[in-house]
């Protein structure tokens, strides 16, 4: 189990900015406050935060065996300086939860034993509520203060997540925390396949964390069959209907064993269809790396009388989730039939049911295949980056292998690329 206090203290040994914020939030450290005190003493004395120095000062306050065990636990921590603010927020939520729990116990005990008057109970509740830790007020900073950070912290590439699809990563350099990315296409053009391909790549690479995949159109068993198809190179319909020959069966069994042991933290939810249910599920996970919704127009709920207003409300809510949790949110979206009727490439106005989708999105990626390619098993297709707030837009060719649900460049081409 991850010890957030130790992870944060290890972060403080690597980054001066992290150290200052962690010291400002020292009240959150109820288990390892003594270790934090050691860092403060070393800092006051002008020494670096190295393991021998920390160990020596711990020995002055606790038995040798305890000091050594604590140092060993500290050494095992990763101490990431990228997400220490998020870790502080998690720690603050945990401490606030403990205080509210204790408050509830106090009030219930007082009511049972009749040891508090109503006014005394109200004062006690008010004191606890006022004492809840508000991390946001402590981390407010001016532009000049922000500029005081190391440039490596500001331009840290770890906030970017490669999609694993070369054509996309070469052009937009991956997807970033806090971004809303729209993947839009007409039916059967590969929206879900691309989302699953990205989800699997995220789960295999980069930092640890949970990927929440809300599938409103496809059942979990079908999505898993697609994963098996990609890995085993056996068509999913053969897997689902047990129409495999001996060689194919061996490949599928091997792929099944692969996924059993791969440790992919991808949670697929195929039984949630409304916005409130999605939000409740998200709240249960404390270490989210990415959220994927397949697809936006199928999500029920939202505010407004018309469906367009409701979709706009839902889109805005996902934008808020992305920014509040500081994770990428991928929203799959349908497009209008206008592009088929006019036989043209998609544009932002083709996003179905709401102009707000375009407004809330940081990146919009269209998947498009020419009319003569749509029924091919191996289809020449395009990724059209129609919107990219932080970079270039344009079109790049790719190949969609429909039987194996995989996008992979087999055609090398670069067209109409525009730097914003």
C-alpha angles and dihedrals in degrees: 000000000000115000103212093192092056092043090054094046089051088051089053090058090058104040131042091205091053091048093053094049092045092051089050087056097043091129088073092064104087098153104038104028089125090061090050089051089055091055090050092051092049090049092049089051092049097245129137122250098253124153098247092051093048091047093050092055093045089056088060092060106033143026117286094247093052093046092050093047091050092049091050091052090049093050091053092058119099094219095204112196092196100075104023091120090056089048090052090051090050091050091049091052090050093050092046089051090052092050093049089048091051090046091054091050091049093051094046092048092047091050091050095046095035091229097138133057119222091256092049091050091050091050091048092050092048092050092051093046092049089050095054110120115255104195095182094065091055096051098050109127140174124239089256091053091049089050088057090073124098112271089233088063092050096046096036108154091205089083087066120081119204112226093212090236105113096206091057098039093051091056107036098019092232134298124300136222111267094024128126109215119193118206107191135178144136115269119296095014095113109270095137093039091055092046092051091046090053093044092053092048092049091050092052099045142044126011125352120263144119123278112209113205115189108196111190096168109033128051121238094246091056092049090050090050087055091052089051091048092054094046098039095036090231121129113257095229088061090051095048094046097037093239095140127129120228095271092048091047091054090050092050093048090051091049091048089054089047093057092042090061101029096091094220109175094210114137113197116199114191098164102064119088106160134073095238091054091050091050092049091051092048091053091060093063120074101183106047119168100179141352123215125188121193100218136000101202091055094059110106124214131041131133125284143064098257128056090241090057091047093051089048089053092048091048091051091049092054089049089054091049092051092051097040095049093034093227132122116262117203114200119190114212139189121231130219122264091243092096091057093046092052096033094227140126117277124261133192093267088063093072103116126248102352143051085196090075089064091045096050096043122096092192130021118193120186121198109210135174126184117251093255091054101048096091097041118110089220103039129190102228141167137229107215113195097204096170132022116162094194103037152355131343128203145094134294128181124240139163125245114207099201099188091055098032092232135138112206131154113252094149115060110210139133120195141174095353113177126191109214 
